[in-house]
Amino acid sequence: MTKSSKNAALSQPAQPESFEAASVELEKIVAAMEAGQMSLEASLSAYQRGAELLQYCQGKLQVAQQQVRILEADMLKNFVRSDIDDR
């Protein structure tokens, strides 16, 4: 691996595998920062990574909420239709 490809790999952390993995990593970052044993540079890097993970998690939650709304809307339509048929 060349020096420039090493720097590129370090500057862009891998995308989390899942919401759960991102959540676990975010919890570890918060715990490490709360311990107060990190240097300023490490704290800034951890904060940046935490912000990225938070954005990832929020995006996943928004997608899940939209899917629930769609499912609920479909079920409500079906429920209303069966309710009308019974009258």
mmCIF file as gemmi writes it, N, C-alpha and C atoms, coordinates in Angstrom:
data_model
loop_
_atom_site.group_PDB
_atom_site.id
_atom_site.type_symbol
_atom_site.label_atom_id
_atom_site.label_alt_id
_atom_site.label_comp_id
_atom_site.label_asym_id
_atom_site.label_entity_id
_atom_site.label_seq_id
_atom_site.pdbx_PDB_ins_code
_atom_site.Cartn_x
_atom_site.Cartn_y
_atom_site.Cartn_z
_atom_site.occupancy
_atom_site.B_iso_or_equiv
_atom_site.pdbx_formal_charge
_atom_site.auth_seq_id
_atom_site.auth_asym_id
_atom_site.pdbx_PDB_model_num
ATOM 1 N N . MET Axp A 1 ? 0.846 -1.172 0 1 0 ? 1 A 1
ATOM 2 C CA . MET Axp A 1 ? 0 0 0 1 0 ? 1 A 1
ATOM 3 C C . MET Axp A 1 ? 0.892 1.235 0 1 0 ? 1 A 1
ATOM 4 N N . THR Axp A 2 ? 0.613 2.158 -0.871 1 0 ? 2 A 1
ATOM 5 C CA . THR Axp A 2 ? 1.414 3.364 -0.939 1 0 ? 2 A 1
ATOM 6 C C . THR Axp A 2 ? 0.999 4.329 0.156 1 0 ? 2 A 1
ATOM 7 N N . LYS Axp A 3 ? 1.848 5.321 0.39 1 0 ? 3 A 1
ATOM 8 C CA . LYS Axp A 3 ? 1.572 6.302 1.439 1 0 ? 3 A 1
ATOM 9 C C . LYS Axp A 3 ? 0.272 7.053 1.153 1 0 ? 3 A 1
ATOM 10 N N . SER Axp A 4 ? 0.033 7.444 -0.094 1 0 ? 4 A 1
ATOM 11 C CA . SER Axp A 4 ? -1.186 8.195 -0.422 1 0 ? 4 A 1
ATOM 12 C C . SER Axp A 4 ? -2.433 7.332 -0.266 1 0 ? 4 A 1
ATOM 13 N N . SER Axp A 5 ? -2.355 6.048 -0.615 1 0 ? 5 A 1
ATOM 14 C CA . SER Axp A 5 ? -3.526 5.195 -0.436 1 0 ? 5 A 1
ATOM 15 C C . SER Axp A 5 ? -3.764 4.902 1.043 1 0 ? 5 A 1
ATOM 16 N N . LYS Axp A 6 ? -2.696 4.869 1.859 1 0 ? 6 A 1
ATOM 17 C CA . LYS Axp A 6 ? -2.85 4.726 3.3 1 0 ? 6 A 1
ATOM 18 C C . LYS Axp A 6 ? -3.576 5.932 3.88 1 0 ? 6 A 1
ATOM 19 N N . ASN Axp A 7 ? -3.166 7.136 3.465 1 0 ? 7 A 1
ATOM 20 C CA . ASN Axp A 7 ? -3.81 8.351 3.944 1 0 ? 7 A 1
ATOM 21 C C . ASN Axp A 7 ? -5.272 8.408 3.522 1 0 ? 7 A 1
ATOM 22 N N . ALA Axp A 8 ? -5.572 7.981 2.312 1 0 ? 8 A 1
ATOM 23 C CA . ALA Axp A 8 ? -6.954 7.979 1.839 1 0 ? 8 A 1
ATOM 24 C C . ALA Axp A 8 ? -7.796 7.009 2.661 1 0 ? 8 A 1
ATOM 25 N N . ALA Axp A 9 ? -7.214 5.857 2.981 1 0 ? 9 A 1
ATOM 26 C CA . ALA Axp A 9 ? -7.94 4.878 3.783 1 0 ? 9 A 1
ATOM 27 C C . ALA Axp A 9 ? -8.18 5.395 5.192 1 0 ? 9 A 1
ATOM 28 N N . LEU Axp A 10 ? -7.213 6.117 5.736 1 0 ? 10 A 1
ATOM 29 C CA . LEU Axp A 10 ? -7.368 6.656 7.083 1 0 ? 10 A 1
ATOM 30 C C . LEU Axp A 10 ? -8.341 7.823 7.121 1 0 ? 10 A 1
ATOM 31 N N . SER Axp A 11 ? -8.408 8.618 6.083 1 0 ? 11 A 1
ATOM 32 C CA . SER Axp A 11 ? -9.266 9.795 6.097 1 0 ? 11 A 1
ATOM 33 C C . SER Axp A 11 ? -10.731 9.462 5.827 1 0 ? 11 A 1
ATOM 34 N N . GLN Axp A 12 ? -10.998 8.308 5.242 1 0 ? 12 A 1
ATOM 35 C CA . GLN Axp A 12 ? -12.366 7.913 4.963 1 0 ? 12 A 1
ATOM 36 C C . GLN Axp A 12 ? -12.644 6.553 5.597 1 0 ? 12 A 1
ATOM 37 N N . PRO Axp A 13 ? -13.148 6.548 6.85 1 0 ? 13 A 1
ATOM 38 C CA . PRO Axp A 13 ? -13.442 5.278 7.513 1 0 ? 13 A 1
ATOM 39 C C . PRO Axp A 13 ? -14.503 4.488 6.741 1 0 ? 13 A 1
ATOM 40 N N . ALA Axp A 14 ? -14.479 3.209 6.946 1 0 ? 14 A 1
ATOM 41 C CA . ALA Axp A 14 ? -15.417 2.331 6.254 1 0 ? 14 A 1
ATOM 42 C C . ALA Axp A 14 ? -16.855 2.626 6.666 1 0 ? 14 A 1
ATOM 43 N N . GLN Axp A 15 ? -17.746 2.425 5.73 1 0 ? 15 A 1
ATOM 44 C CA . GLN Axp A 15 ? -19.181 2.547 6.001 1 0 ? 15 A 1
ATOM 45 C C . GLN Axp A 15 ? -19.568 1.426 6.972 1 0 ? 15 A 1
ATOM 46 N N . PRO Axp A 16 ? -20.386 1.715 7.966 1 0 ? 16 A 1
ATOM 47 C CA . PRO Axp A 16 ? -20.793 0.656 8.898 1 0 ? 16 A 1
ATOM 48 C C . PRO Axp A 16 ? -21.523 -0.473 8.176 1 0 ? 16 A 1
ATOM 49 N N . GLU Axp A 17 ? -21.41 -1.67 8.71 1 0 ? 17 A 1
ATOM 50 C CA . GLU Axp A 17 ? -22.078 -2.823 8.112 1 0 ? 17 A 1
ATOM 51 C C . GLU Axp A 17 ? -23.583 -2.754 8.285 1 0 ? 17 A 1
ATOM 52 N N . SER Axp A 18 ? -24.024 -2.161 9.399 1 0 ? 18 A 1
ATOM 53 C CA . SER Axp A 18 ? -25.447 -2.116 9.702 1 0 ? 18 A 1
ATOM 54 C C . SER Axp A 18 ? -25.721 -1.007 10.709 1 0 ? 18 A 1
ATOM 55 N N . PHE Axp A 19 ? -26.991 -0.759 10.953 1 0 ? 19 A 1
ATOM 56 C CA . PHE Axp A 19 ? -27.397 0.206 11.961 1 0 ? 19 A 1
ATOM 57 C C . PHE Axp A 19 ? -26.853 -0.213 13.327 1 0 ? 19 A 1
ATOM 58 N N . GLU Axp A 20 ? -26.952 -1.492 13.62 1 0 ? 20 A 1
ATOM 59 C CA . GLU Axp A 20 ? -26.495 -2.003 14.909 1 0 ? 20 A 1
ATOM 60 C C . GLU Axp A 20 ? -24.991 -1.821 15.083 1 0 ? 20 A 1
ATOM 61 N N . ALA Axp A 21 ? -24.226 -2.095 14.026 1 0 ? 21 A 1
ATOM 62 C CA . ALA Axp A 21 ? -22.774 -1.931 14.091 1 0 ? 21 A 1
ATOM 63 C C . ALA Axp A 21 ? -22.411 -0.462 14.293 1 0 ? 21 A 1
ATOM 64 N N . ALA Axp A 22 ? -23.114 0.423 13.609 1 0 ? 22 A 1
ATOM 65 C CA . ALA Axp A 22 ? -22.868 1.851 13.768 1 0 ? 22 A 1
ATOM 66 C C . ALA Axp A 22 ? -23.201 2.302 15.177 1 0 ? 22 A 1
ATOM 67 N N . SER Axp A 23 ? -24.278 1.775 15.718 1 0 ? 23 A 1
ATOM 68 C CA . SER Axp A 23 ? -24.699 2.13 17.068 1 0 ? 23 A 1
ATOM 69 C C . SER Axp A 23 ? -23.672 1.68 18.104 1 0 ? 23 A 1
ATOM 70 N N . VAL Axp A 24 ? -23.159 0.475 17.946 1 0 ? 24 A 1
ATOM 71 C CA . VAL Axp A 24 ? -22.136 -0.04 18.864 1 0 ? 24 A 1
ATOM 72 C C . VAL Axp A 24 ? -20.871 0.806 18.786 1 0 ? 24 A 1
ATOM 73 N N . GLU Axp A 25 ? -20.445 1.127 17.557 1 0 ? 25 A 1
ATOM 74 C CA . GLU Axp A 25 ? -19.246 1.947 17.39 1 0 ? 25 A 1
ATOM 75 C C . GLU Axp A 25 ? -19.448 3.333 17.998 1 0 ? 25 A 1
ATOM 76 N N . LEU Axp A 26 ? -20.621 3.892 17.806 1 0 ? 26 A 1
ATOM 77 C CA . LEU Axp A 26 ? -20.924 5.209 18.36 1 0 ? 26 A 1
ATOM 78 C C . LEU Axp A 26 ? -20.904 5.177 19.892 1 0 ? 26 A 1
ATOM 79 N N . GLU Axp A 27 ? -21.441 4.123 20.482 1 0 ? 27 A 1
ATOM 80 C CA . GLU Axp A 27 ? -21.421 3.973 21.943 1 0 ? 27 A 1
ATOM 81 C C . GLU Axp A 27 ? -19.985 3.907 22.469 1 0 ? 27 A 1
ATOM 82 N N . LYS Axp A 28 ? -19.117 3.193 21.754 1 0 ? 28 A 1
ATOM 83 C CA . LYS Axp A 28 ? -17.707 3.092 22.152 1 0 ? 28 A 1
ATOM 84 C C . LYS Axp A 28 ? -17.018 4.451 22.084 1 0 ? 28 A 1
ATOM 85 N N . ILE Axp A 29 ? -17.327 5.201 21.044 1 0 ? 29 A 1
ATOM 86 C CA . ILE Axp A 29 ? -16.736 6.533 20.894 1 0 ? 29 A 1
ATOM 87 C C . ILE Axp A 29 ? -17.175 7.439 22.037 1 0 ? 29 A 1
ATOM 88 N N . VAL Axp A 30 ? -18.469 7.409 22.342 1 0 ? 30 A 1
ATOM 89 C CA . VAL Axp A 30 ? -18.993 8.245 23.43 1 0 ? 30 A 1
ATOM 90 C C . VAL Axp A 30 ? -18.334 7.863 24.75 1 0 ? 30 A 1
ATOM 91 N N . ALA Axp A 31 ? -18.219 6.573 25.028 1 0 ? 31 A 1
ATOM 92 C CA . ALA Axp A 31 ? -17.596 6.117 26.274 1 0 ? 31 A 1
ATOM 93 C C . ALA Axp A 31 ? -16.139 6.572 26.355 1 0 ? 31 A 1
ATOM 94 N N . ALA Axp A 32 ? -15.418 6.452 25.249 1 0 ? 32 A 1
ATOM 95 C CA . ALA Axp A 32 ? -14.014 6.855 25.23 1 0 ? 32 A 1
ATOM 96 C C . ALA Axp A 32 ? -13.883 8.36 25.445 1 0 ? 32 A 1
ATOM 97 N N . MET Axp A 33 ? -14.764 9.127 24.833 1 0 ? 33 A 1
ATOM 98 C CA . MET Axp A 33 ? -14.696 10.578 24.996 1 0 ? 33 A 1
ATOM 99 C C . MET Axp A 33 ? -15.084 10.991 26.409 1 0 ? 33 A 1
ATOM 100 N N . GLU Axp A 34 ? -16.073 10.306 26.983 1 0 ? 34 A 1
ATOM 101 C CA . GLU Axp A 34 ? -16.497 10.625 28.349 1 0 ? 34 A 1
ATOM 102 C C . GLU Axp A 34 ? -15.413 10.298 29.37 1 0 ? 34 A 1
ATOM 103 N N . ALA Axp A 35 ? -14.56 9.326 29.047 1 0 ? 35 A 1
ATOM 104 C CA . ALA Axp A 35 ? -13.477 8.955 29.958 1 0 ? 35 A 1
ATOM 105 C C . ALA Axp A 35 ? -12.467 10.081 30.107 1 0 ? 35 A 1
ATOM 106 N N . GLY Axp A 36 ? -12.413 10.973 29.121 1 0 ? 36 A 1
ATOM 107 C CA . GLY Axp A 36 ? -11.553 12.137 29.193 1 0 ? 36 A 1
ATOM 108 C C . GLY Axp A 36 ? -10.073 11.854 29.072 1 0 ? 36 A 1
ATOM 109 N N . GLN Axp A 37 ? -9.7 10.736 28.5 1 0 ? 37 A 1
ATOM 110 C CA . GLN Axp A 37 ? -8.296 10.369 28.382 1 0 ? 37 A 1
ATOM 111 C C . GLN Axp A 37 ? -7.748 10.552 26.967 1 0 ? 37 A 1
ATOM 112 N N . MET Axp A 38 ? -8.511 11.187 26.092 1 0 ? 38 A 1
ATOM 113 C CA . MET Axp A 38 ? -8.093 11.342 24.701 1 0 ? 38 A 1
ATOM 114 C C . MET Axp A 38 ? -7.393 12.688 24.505 1 0 ? 38 A 1
ATOM 115 N N . SER Axp A 39 ? -6.441 12.692 23.604 1 0 ? 39 A 1
ATOM 116 C CA . SER Axp A 39 ? -5.794 13.956 23.238 1 0 ? 39 A 1
ATOM 117 C C . SER Axp A 39 ? -6.803 14.806 22.461 1 0 ? 39 A 1
ATOM 118 N N . LEU Axp A 40 ? -6.473 16.063 22.271 1 0 ? 40 A 1
ATOM 119 C CA . LEU Axp A 40 ? -7.343 16.955 21.518 1 0 ? 40 A 1
ATOM 120 C C . LEU Axp A 40 ? -7.552 16.438 20.1 1 0 ? 40 A 1
ATOM 121 N N . GLU Axp A 41 ? -6.464 16.025 19.445 1 0 ? 41 A 1
ATOM 122 C CA . GLU Axp A 41 ? -6.573 15.511 18.074 1 0 ? 41 A 1
ATOM 123 C C . GLU Axp A 41 ? -7.424 14.248 18.01 1 0 ? 41 A 1
ATOM 124 N N . ALA Axp A 42 ? -7.213 13.353 18.965 1 0 ? 42 A 1
ATOM 125 C CA . ALA Axp A 42 ? -8.005 12.119 19.004 1 0 ? 42 A 1
ATOM 126 C C . ALA Axp A 42 ? -9.473 12.437 19.28 1 0 ? 42 A 1
ATOM 127 N N . SER Axp A 43 ? -9.72 13.402 20.149 1 0 ? 43 A 1
ATOM 128 C CA . SER Axp A 43 ? -11.096 13.806 20.453 1 0 ? 43 A 1
ATOM 129 C C . SER Axp A 43 ? -11.789 14.376 19.221 1 0 ? 43 A 1
ATOM 130 N N . LEU Axp A 44 ? -11.081 15.199 18.479 1 0 ? 44 A 1
ATOM 131 C CA . LEU Axp A 44 ? -11.659 15.772 17.26 1 0 ? 44 A 1
ATOM 132 C C . LEU Axp A 44 ? -11.96 14.689 16.229 1 0 ? 44 A 1
ATOM 133 N N . SER Axp A 45 ? -11.042 13.752 16.072 1 0 ? 45 A 1
ATOM 134 C CA . SER Axp A 45 ? -11.264 12.645 15.134 1 0 ? 45 A 1
ATOM 135 C C . SER Axp A 45 ? -12.443 11.789 15.575 1 0 ? 45 A 1
ATOM 136 N N . ALA Axp A 46 ? -12.505 11.521 16.87 1 0 ? 46 A 1
ATOM 137 C CA . ALA Axp A 46 ? -13.608 10.718 17.407 1 0 ? 46 A 1
ATOM 138 C C . ALA Axp A 46 ? -14.931 11.449 17.227 1 0 ? 46 A 1
ATOM 139 N N . TYR Axp A 47 ? -14.928 12.745 17.465 1 0 ? 47 A 1
ATOM 140 C CA . TYR Axp A 47 ? -16.147 13.54 17.289 1 0 ? 47 A 1
ATOM 141 C C . TYR Axp A 47 ? -16.606 13.493 15.835 1 0 ? 47 A 1
ATOM 142 N N . GLN Axp A 48 ? -15.659 13.639 14.92 1 0 ? 48 A 1
ATOM 143 C CA . GLN Axp A 48 ? -15.995 13.604 13.492 1 0 ? 48 A 1
ATOM 144 C C . GLN Axp A 48 ? -16.589 12.248 13.114 1 0 ? 48 A 1
ATOM 145 N N . ARG Axp A 49 ? -15.957 11.176 13.573 1 0 ? 49 A 1
ATOM 146 C CA . ARG Axp A 49 ? -16.46 9.839 13.263 1 0 ? 49 A 1
ATOM 147 C C . ARG Axp A 49 ? -17.829 9.642 13.898 1 0 ? 49 A 1
ATOM 148 N N . GLY Axp A 50 ? -17.99 10.123 15.116 1 0 ? 50 A 1
ATOM 149 C CA . GLY Axp A 50 ? -19.284 10.017 15.782 1 0 ? 50 A 1
ATOM 150 C C . GLY Axp A 50 ? -20.368 10.752 15.017 1 0 ? 50 A 1
ATOM 151 N N . ALA Axp A 51 ? -20.056 11.93 14.497 1 0 ? 51 A 1
ATOM 152 C CA . ALA Axp A 51 ? -21.023 12.696 13.705 1 0 ? 51 A 1
ATOM 153 C C . ALA Axp A 51 ? -21.397 11.932 12.434 1 0 ? 51 A 1
ATOM 154 N N . GLU Axp A 52 ? -20.412 11.295 11.807 1 0 ? 52 A 1
ATOM 155 C CA . GLU Axp A 52 ? -20.68 10.498 10.606 1 0 ? 52 A 1
ATOM 156 C C . GLU Axp A 52 ? -21.583 9.311 10.937 1 0 ? 52 A 1
ATOM 157 N N . LEU Axp A 53 ? -21.289 8.646 12.051 1 0 ? 53 A 1
ATOM 158 C CA . LEU Axp A 53 ? -22.1 7.502 12.464 1 0 ? 53 A 1
ATOM 159 C C . LEU Axp A 53 ? -23.521 7.929 12.818 1 0 ? 53 A 1
ATOM 160 N N . LEU Axp A 54 ? -23.633 9.071 13.485 1 0 ? 54 A 1
ATOM 161 C CA . LEU Axp A 54 ? -24.948 9.583 13.839 1 0 ? 54 A 1
ATOM 162 C C . LEU Axp A 54 ? -25.765 9.88 12.586 1 0 ? 54 A 1
ATOM 163 N N . GLN Axp A 55 ? -25.136 10.497 11.606 1 0 ? 55 A 1
ATOM 164 C CA . GLN Axp A 55 ? -25.821 10.791 10.343 1 0 ? 55 A 1
ATOM 165 C C . GLN Axp A 55 ? -26.256 9.493 9.652 1 0 ? 55 A 1
ATOM 166 N N . TYR Axp A 56 ? -25.392 8.495 9.66 1 0 ? 56 A 1
ATOM 167 C CA . TYR Axp A 56 ? -25.72 7.195 9.067 1 0 ? 56 A 1
ATOM 168 C C . TYR Axp A 56 ? -26.937 6.581 9.777 1 0 ? 56 A 1
ATOM 169 N N . CYS Axp A 57 ? -26.911 6.591 11.117 1 0 ? 57 A 1
ATOM 170 C CA . CYS Axp A 57 ? -28.008 6.008 11.891 1 0 ? 57 A 1
ATOM 171 C C . CYS Axp A 57 ? -29.313 6.767 11.657 1 0 ? 57 A 1
ATOM 172 N N . GLN Axp A 58 ? -29.243 8.083 11.619 1 0 ? 58 A 1
ATOM 173 C CA . GLN Axp A 58 ? -30.442 8.882 11.373 1 0 ? 58 A 1
ATOM 174 C C . GLN Axp A 58 ? -31.02 8.58 9.993 1 0 ? 58 A 1
ATOM 175 N N . GLY Axp A 59 ? -30.167 8.404 9.014 1 0 ? 59 A 1
ATOM 176 C CA . GLY Axp A 59 ? -30.621 8.055 7.675 1 0 ? 59 A 1
ATOM 177 C C . GLY Axp A 59 ? -31.318 6.707 7.646 1 0 ? 59 A 1
ATOM 178 N N . LYS Axp A 60 ? -30.725 5.733 8.324 1 0 ? 60 A 1
ATOM 179 C CA . LYS Axp A 60 ? -31.333 4.399 8.391 1 0 ? 60 A 1
ATOM 180 C C . LYS Axp A 60 ? -32.682 4.451 9.103 1 0 ? 60 A 1
ATOM 181 N N . LEU Axp A 61 ? -32.768 5.239 10.177 1 0 ? 61 A 1
ATOM 182 C CA . LEU Axp A 61 ? -34.033 5.371 10.899 1 0 ? 61 A 1
ATOM 183 C C . LEU Axp A 61 ? -35.097 6.054 10.049 1 0 ? 61 A 1
ATOM 184 N N . GLN Axp A 62 ? -34.712 7.047 9.283 1 0 ? 62 A 1
ATOM 185 C CA . GLN Axp A 62 ? -35.673 7.724 8.408 1 0 ? 62 A 1
ATOM 186 C C . GLN Axp A 62 ? -36.226 6.766 7.362 1 0 ? 62 A 1
ATOM 187 N N . VAL Axp A 63 ? -35.358 5.944 6.797 1 0 ? 63 A 1
ATOM 188 C CA . VAL Axp A 63 ? -35.798 4.954 5.808 1 0 ? 63 A 1
ATOM 189 C C . VAL Axp A 63 ? -36.759 3.959 6.461 1 0 ? 63 A 1
ATOM 190 N N . ALA Axp A 64 ? -36.423 3.499 7.655 1 0 ? 64 A 1
ATOM 191 C CA . ALA Axp A 64 ? -37.28 2.546 8.361 1 0 ? 64 A 1
ATOM 192 C C . ALA Axp A 64 ? -38.629 3.179 8.704 1 0 ? 64 A 1
ATOM 193 N N . GLN Axp A 65 ? -38.613 4.428 9.153 1 0 ? 65 A 1
ATOM 194 C CA . GLN Axp A 65 ? -39.868 5.115 9.465 1 0 ? 65 A 1
ATOM 195 C C . GLN Axp A 65 ? -40.74 5.268 8.229 1 0 ? 65 A 1
ATOM 196 N N . GLN Axp A 66 ? -40.134 5.575 7.106 1 0 ? 66 A 1
ATOM 197 C CA . GLN Axp A 66 ? -40.89 5.704 5.861 1 0 ? 66 A 1
ATOM 198 C C . GLN Axp A 66 ? -41.502 4.367 5.474 1 0 ? 66 A 1
ATOM 199 N N . GLN Axp A 67 ? -40.745 3.283 5.641 1 0 ? 67 A 1
ATOM 200 C CA . GLN Axp A 67 ? -41.273 1.96 5.325 1 0 ? 67 A 1
ATOM 201 C C . GLN Axp A 67 ? -42.437 1.611 6.235 1 0 ? 67 A 1
ATOM 202 N N . VAL Axp A 68 ? -42.347 1.972 7.519 1 0 ? 68 A 1
ATOM 203 C CA . VAL Axp A 68 ? -43.445 1.713 8.453 1 0 ? 68 A 1
ATOM 204 C C . VAL Axp A 68 ? -44.676 2.517 8.04 1 0 ? 68 A 1
ATOM 205 N N . ARG Axp A 69 ? -44.476 3.778 7.663 1 0 ? 69 A 1
ATOM 206 C CA . ARG Axp A 69 ? -45.621 4.605 7.213 1 0 ? 69 A 1
ATOM 207 C C . ARG Axp A 69 ? -46.301 3.969 6.005 1 0 ? 69 A 1
ATOM 208 N N . ILE Axp A 70 ? -45.515 3.477 5.086 1 0 ? 70 A 1
ATOM 209 C CA . ILE Axp A 70 ? -46.076 2.842 3.889 1 0 ? 70 A 1
ATOM 210 C C . ILE Axp A 70 ? -46.844 1.584 4.279 1 0 ? 70 A 1
ATOM 211 N N . LEU Axp A 71 ? -46.257 0.778 5.144 1 0 ? 71 A 1
ATOM 212 C CA . LEU Axp A 71 ? -46.939 -0.438 5.581 1 0 ? 71 A 1
ATOM 213 C C . LEU Axp A 71 ? -48.214 -0.122 6.345 1 0 ? 71 A 1
ATOM 214 N N . GLU Axp A 72 ? -48.151 0.866 7.225 1 0 ? 72 A 1
ATOM 215 C CA . GLU Axp A 72 ? -49.338 1.254 7.989 1 0 ? 72 A 1
ATOM 216 C C . GLU Axp A 72 ? -50.417 1.8 7.065 1 0 ? 72 A 1
ATOM 217 N N . ALA Axp A 73 ? -50.041 2.577 6.084 1 0 ? 73 A 1
ATOM 218 C CA . ALA Axp A 73 ? -51.014 3.134 5.156 1 0 ? 73 A 1
ATOM 219 C C . ALA Axp A 73 ? -51.712 2.022 4.395 1 0 ? 73 A 1
ATOM 220 N N . ASP Axp A 74 ? -50.961 1.027 3.98 1 0 ? 74 A 1
ATOM 221 C CA . ASP Axp A 74 ? -51.545 -0.1 3.255 1 0 ? 74 A 1
ATOM 222 C C . ASP Axp A 74 ? -52.474 -0.893 4.161 1 0 ? 74 A 1
ATOM 223 N N . MET Axp A 75 ? -52.066 -1.117 5.403 1 0 ? 75 A 1
ATOM 224 C CA . MET Axp A 75 ? -52.912 -1.865 6.334 1 0 ? 75 A 1
ATOM 225 C C . MET Axp A 75 ? -54.159 -1.075 6.68 1 0 ? 75 A 1
ATOM 226 N N . LEU Axp A 76 ? -54.027 0.25 6.824 1 0 ? 76 A 1
ATOM 227 C CA . LEU Axp A 76 ? -55.189 1.073 7.131 1 0 ? 76 A 1
ATOM 228 C C . LEU Axp A 76 ? -56.182 1.056 5.976 1 0 ? 76 A 1
ATOM 229 N N . LYS Axp A 77 ? -55.66 1.09 4.751 1 0 ? 77 A 1
ATOM 230 C CA . LYS Axp A 77 ? -56.549 1.007 3.6 1 0 ? 77 A 1
ATOM 231 C C . LYS Axp A 77 ? -57.298 -0.317 3.61 1 0 ? 77 A 1
ATOM 232 N N . ASN Axp A 78 ? -56.584 -1.402 3.87 1 0 ? 78 A 1
ATOM 233 C CA . ASN Axp A 78 ? -57.221 -2.712 3.908 1 0 ? 78 A 1
ATOM 234 C C . ASN Axp A 78 ? -58.235 -2.787 5.038 1 0 ? 78 A 1
ATOM 235 N N . PHE Axp A 79 ? -57.904 -2.206 6.183 1 0 ? 79 A 1
ATOM 236 C CA . PHE Axp A 79 ? -58.815 -2.228 7.316 1 0 ? 79 A 1
ATOM 237 C C . PHE Axp A 79 ? -60.07 -1.427 6.999 1 0 ? 79 A 1
ATOM 238 N N . VAL Axp A 80 ? -59.902 -0.262 6.422 1 0 ? 80 A 1
ATOM 239 C CA . VAL Axp A 80 ? -61.039 0.584 6.084 1 0 ? 80 A 1
ATOM 240 C C . VAL Axp A 80 ? -61.915 -0.115 5.054 1 0 ? 80 A 1
ATOM 241 N N . ARG Axp A 81 ? -61.33 -0.723 4.087 1 0 ? 81 A 1
ATOM 242 C CA . ARG Axp A 81 ? -62.098 -1.438 3.066 1 0 ? 81 A 1
ATOM 243 C C . ARG Axp A 81 ? -62.921 -2.565 3.68 1 0 ? 81 A 1
ATOM 244 N N . SER Axp A 82 ? -62.307 -3.337 4.584 1 0 ? 82 A 1
ATOM 245 C CA . SER Axp A 82 ? -63.062 -4.437 5.191 1 0 ? 82 A 1
ATOM 246 C C . SER Axp A 82 ? -64.124 -3.906 6.135 1 0 ? 82 A 1
ATOM 247 N N . ASP Axp A 83 ? -63.861 -2.765 6.747 1 0 ? 83 A 1
ATOM 248 C CA . ASP Axp A 83 ? -64.838 -2.149 7.634 1 0 ? 83 A 1
ATOM 249 C C . ASP Axp A 83 ? -66.047 -1.67 6.82 1 0 ? 83 A 1
ATOM 250 N N . ILE Axp A 84 ? -65.804 -1.121 5.654 1 0 ? 84 A 1
ATOM 251 C CA . ILE Axp A 84 ? -66.887 -0.631 4.791 1 0 ? 84 A 1
ATOM 252 C C . ILE Axp A 84 ? -67.7 -1.8 4.27 1 0 ? 84 A 1
ATOM 253 N N . ASP Axp A 85 ? -67.032 -2.902 3.945 1 0 ? 85 A 1
ATOM 254 C CA . ASP Axp A 85 ? -67.725 -4.085 3.425 1 0 ? 85 A 1
ATOM 255 C C . ASP Axp A 85 ? -68.677 -4.684 4.454 1 0 ? 85 A 1
ATOM 256 N N . ASP Axp A 86 ? -68.379 -4.531 5.748 1 0 ? 86 A 1
ATOM 257 C CA . ASP Axp A 86 ? -69.191 -5.116 6.814 1 0 ? 86 A 1
ATOM 258 C C . ASP Axp A 86 ? -70.465 -4.312 7.066 1 0 ? 86 A 1
ATOM 259 N N . ARG Axp A 87 ? -70.526 -3.086 6.6 1 0 ? 87 A 1
ATOM 260 C CA . ARG Axp A 87 ? -71.705 -2.234 6.889 1 0 ? 87 A 1
ATOM 261 C C . ARG Axp A 87 ? -72.863 -2.565 6.042 1 0 ? 87 A 1
